């Protein structure tokens, strides 16, 4: 689980200071911005204050990331750190780490040389395994200074790999209204309950012969199903949770190269695979109630509570308060005010175009005929179960049939709603499109300017 971490990390970071900056060192010996950044974490107040003074006199913004880290992890000289930040930037955010992270996102400036090595040393005192992600010279296409620790060590949120399943009849722990992620591939039908996935945020599985990973970012409300096969690579990727965040979105990692990946885009952004052009294919997944999924697929298999980990898998744990709140837990700009930051949307990303539909437009259960770019689509959704499925419509206009969302009418013909396609008369089919739910701040933040449906 992610949580505010200043006091949790304090003793670890001060250990870093003691090893990185000997107490007998002369503060005048620091010459470079990186050396002065390291001295911010010295247990010797004289050294910290000397480096802060040096930064103010030098008047360069490249040290801002180190100062922001100091605000989060130190419990001494915070007023002096905040004053230095305000002097350098002209902004007034006091010792508010969250606000300074937002300022940094909105005001990009090149950091000092060696920030990657500085971060590696800093985070390694929290967990030595973090060095597999961050090190001197690491390739990256996101701003390293915006990487934030999420409050757990590497794999502290453990992925479920090839987990155990029950039959629907055996899954007595689930109540009818509970939400599940529903996946159906090549006739293999499975349910992954939210109450379990909230704790694990990632599964690696083989469904219908296809290796897949569900990358679930609880902070952005998005569960995205990826095909983990990539052309030119002999083995599928297997993913885990790194413990790091970027703009309140989890950075997952692949076990083969330990590159960090953006969960929302399915692309590697830090490490050996950066610049490779790899983008994982998104597959259809639906959020729905257990009652609805079981009624549609009585032979579905369901995740077992026997995961191999000791967790409180009761509903609403561990993120119930976060899901019920309007506030973000970690910093991310929320400039697009067409919706509120944590309003839920269903989004589609097709070639070169993106569009989102507020989940609220599906209240009461609705069929919406629409278009994304030049592609005609139909969406079938019910806000009560957070269920939305999208399909190509090939110019047909669909309506509900007899009040059901499982059968549609088009030109007087009946079409059945399935997990992979709409099935019509004479063997006609229309394929499902791979959309997913997300909080608006994440969708609009990563896909700026994307079209938003207006009812």
Buried (B, 14 or more C-beta within 10 A) or exposed (E): BBEEBBEEBBEBBBBBBBEBBEEEBEBEEBEEBBBBBBBBBBEBEEBBBBBBBBBBEEEEBBBBBBBBBBBBBBEEBBEBBBBBBBEBBEBEBBBEBBBBBBBBBEEEBEBBEBBBBBBBBBBBBBBEBBBBBBBEEBBBEBBBBBBBBBBBBBBBBBBBBEBEBBEBEEBEBBEEEBBBBBBBBEEBBBBBBBBBBBBBBBBBBEBBEBBBBBBBBBBBBBBBBBBBBBEEEEEBBBBBBBBBBBBBBBBBBBEBBBBBBBBBBBBBBBBBBBEBEBEBBBBBBBBBBBBBBBEBBEEBBBBBBEBEEEBEBEBEBBBEEBEEEEEBBBBBBBEBEEBEBBBBBBBBBBEEBBBBBBBEBBEEBBBBBBEBBEBBBBBBBBBBBBBBBBBBBBEBEBEBBEEEBBEBBBEEEEBEBBBBBBBBEEEBBBEBBBBBBBBBBBBBBBBEEBBBBEE
